[in-house]
């Protein structure tokens, strides 16, 4: 390094020289009670290759951005001496050290990452093709395919990909929130009990369990929170063990079943002046992971949502060619 430059780099430290005479500042501070002056230094580190930057400063993604143990600790000291050359060896040193290093002086790279949720109609057992069950014609409903309440069964499957979240393995609980809305304003959630019934989420296939014993936690054991009339919320503890989860791809597969409510009330207004429309309806699912079992400490980047839209109509198919 050039000894006459303002910066000197050695094997274990970088020396920044301001080449400023501090005598007048120090003299003024000593003569005036409680007077202080600040000395600051600003420098930039340049890397010719991106992998070298990553090697020196590890990456925190959205899910672990608050993890203070990930980072490179950079300590600093301020040395003063009578000459610039003697400053590095001076015993007049102020050092910032201790536990503060971990929180204030841990440097790292960041990358914004998010979970990805895909919600689709699960038509694996339908002979009529993909998305067949998302169209309901009230004039052409096969009564043998209805539920005991006379509703239309609907099966969905959620694929929740958390492969970009390095903290995904720390999940303790997961929250799944379902809402229903109608065209034209899909943003307004409706009273969900008026449109869908018996919404159930399922865990991993337990058919291969030993001695055909019932699993410790079955789908029927999960009770949704329906205190809010416009949403149904499931909170699942230890979701990577409950759901069908592939740790190699960090992907959850979550089957969902429900019944779409149909009946003579659609196209009419009930005794409470509530109007039921034949229309397109959106079922929206939002999933979020938490690092505690009480589902209060959310994992950054884990919130994702997706939806399906089904049509509930009344068509005269005899006039359609």
N, C-alpha and C positions, 0 to 999 in steps of 0.2 A: 504494500500500500504506500501511497505517496505521503510522507510525513508532513508535507505542507498543505495537504488537502483538509477539508472540514470533516472528513470521515475516514476512520481507520478500521479495517476488519482483520481480526485475528481468528485463531481456531476456536475460541470460546467466547468472544464478545465483539461487539461493534462499538467503537468509540466515536461519539459525535462531538465535534469541536465547534464552538461558536466564535472563537477568537475575539471575544468581547471582554474588555477590561471591566471587571465588576467592582473595582475599588470604590468608585463613587456611589454605587448603589448600596454597598455594604456599609460604607461610612454614614450615609444618610439614614439607613435603618438602625444603626447603633445609636445615633444621636436623637432619634425620634422614638418615644415610647410606643410600643405596639405597632410600629410600622413594619410592613412586610413588602417584599416584592417577589414576583413570580418569574421563574425561568422555565421556559418550555422548549421542547425539541420536537420536530416533525421530520419523519423520514419515510421513504417508500422502499419496499423490497420488490425487486423485479426478478421474475423467474423465466428462463428461456423455454422451459417445457412444463406443461400442465401437471404431469405426474410428479415432478419435483415439488411443486407447490402442495399437492395432496399429501406427499410423503412428510412434509414438514408440518402441515396444518391439517389434521384429520377432519373428516366431514361429519357434521350433524344434520340429519334430515328433519322434516317437520315433526316427526314423532318423538325425537329425542333432543330437540333444540335446547332444552333446559338441563340436559345431563352434563353437569360441570366436570365430570371425570374425563370427558372427551375433549381434547384440546392440547395445545402446546403452551406450556408455562413460560412466560417471558418476564424476567425480573429486571429491575432497573436500579441504578444508583447514581447519585449526584456527587461528584468529586470536585473539590476546589483546591487550588494551589497557586503559588506565586507565578508560575509559568505554565503555559499550555502543555509542555512536554512532561512536566512533573505531575500533572493532574491524575493520570491513570494510576500512579503509585502513591497518591496522597492518602494520608490517614484521616483527613477531614472528609468523611464519607457519610452520606445519608442513604440508607437502603430501605426500599419498600419490600417487606417480606412478611412471612407468617401466613395465616389462613386466608388473608385477603387475596393472595395469588390465585387461589382456585376459582374465585368468583369474578374478580375484576380483571385479572391478567392472564386468563386462559383464552388463547386465540384459536380460532377454528374456521373452516369453510362451511357454508350453508348451502343446502339444496332444498327446494320446495317439493315435497312429495305428498301424494294423496292416495287414499284407497279408491278402488274403482268398483262400482256396483252395477250389475246387469240383472234386470228383472224381466223375465219372459214368460209367456204362456208355456206350460209344460204339456205338450201334446204327444208325448211318447206313445200313449196307448190309443190315440185317435186314428182311425183309418181314413179320415177325411182330409188330413194334411195339417201343416203347420198353421197355428193361430185359428184353427176352426172354432174353438170354443169361445173366442172373443166376440162372436156375433150371436146375438140372441133375438130371435123373431118371436114375439109373443103370440103370433098367429100360427106358428109352426113349431111348437114345442112337443117333443116326444115325452109323454107322461111317464114312460118307464125309466127315463133317465133323470127324473127329478128326485130331490131329497124327500124325506118323510113330510116335511113342511111344504112341499110343492115348489121349492126353489131350484135354481139351476146351479149345479156344482161347477166349480172352477178350480183348476190346479195351476199353480205358478211355481217357478223355481228361481231363486236368487243366487247369483254367483258373485261372491264378495272377495275381491282380490286385494290383499294387503302386502304384496310382495315388495312394494317400494317403501314400506315402513320398517325400519330396522328395529324398532321397539315393539313390533307386533307380537313377539314371543312373551312380552310382559303383560299381556292382556289378562285381566281378572274377571271382567264382565263385559257384556255387550247389550246394547239397547236397540230394539227394532221398533220403529214407529210407523203405523199404517194410517193413511187418510184417504178419503174419497172426495172427489170434486167433479163438477159437471161443466161441459162446454156451455157457454162461451168463456166463462171465467174460471179456468182451471185453478186459479190461485186461491179460491175461497173454499175452504173445507166444509163439507156437509155433515149433518148428523149421521154418523156412520151406521148406526143401527137401523136406519130406514132403508139402507141400500145393500148391505152385506151382512151375512150371518155366519156364525160358527167358524170364524177365522182361526186357523190353527197352524202353528209352525212345527216342524218335525226335526228331531235329532238324527244322528247317524243310524244306519240300519243295524238293529240289534239281533237279527235272526241267527247270527252265528255265535251268540253268547253261550257259554258253557251250560249244559244241562237244561237249556231252554228257560233259564231263570229270567225273570223280569229285570230290566235294567234298573239301576238305582235311581235314575232320573229319566222319566219317560215324557213324551210330548204332552200327555194329558196332565202331567204334574205341573206344567207351567201355567200359571194363572195370569192373564193379561190385566193391565191396569186400564180400566175403562171409566175412570172418574171424570175424564174430559169427554163429552159426547161426540167431539169431532175427531177423535183419534183412538186407536188401540195400541198400547205399548206393551211389549214383552221385554223383560230384563232377564238375561241368561247369565248365570255364573259359570265360570270356567268354560267358555264357548268352544275352545279348541278341542275339548274332550267331548262336549255334548253334541256338537254338529259334525257333519261329514267334512273333515278338514284335512287337507294335504299339506304337510309341513314342508315338502320339497318345493312346492310352488306357492305356498302360503295363500291358499285359496279355499274358501268355504263354499259348500253347496248346501243351500237351505230350501227344502221343499215347503210350499205353502198351499194350504187348501182353504176354500171358503165357499159360501153359497151366495149367489146373486139373487136378491129378493125380486120376485116378479109378482104380478097379480093385477086384479081389476082396479086397484087404486091408481095405477099409472095412467096418465092422460087426464087425471081428475084432480080436484081439490078436496081434501078431507074436511072433517067437521071443525078442525082447528085452523082452517084456511091455509094448510100446507099443500102446496101444489107439487104433484109428482109428474115428472116429464119423461117422455121417451126421448132419449138423447144419447150422446157419447159420455161415458164416465171414466174418469181416471182413478186408478188405484196406485197410490204413491207409497213407496217404502223408503225410509231413511234408516241407515245403520250407523252406529257410532260405538267405538270401543273405549274402555276405561281401564285404568291401572289399579283400581280398587274394586272390591266386591260390592260396595254400596253404590257404584255407578255415579260418583260425584267428581272424580278426577279424570277428565276426558283426555284421550290420547290425541295430540295434535295431528292433523292430516287424516284421521280415521273416518271422519264424517263423509258419507257419500249417499246419494239417493238416485233412484230410477223409478220408472213407472210403466204400467201397461194401460191401454185404453180399450175398453170394451163398448160395443154398441148394443143398446137395448132399444129395439124398435118394434114396430107393428107393421108388417109388410104383407101386401097381397101378392104372393108369389105367382098366382095364376095369371097375372097380367104382365109378368116380366118374362121376356123371351130369353 
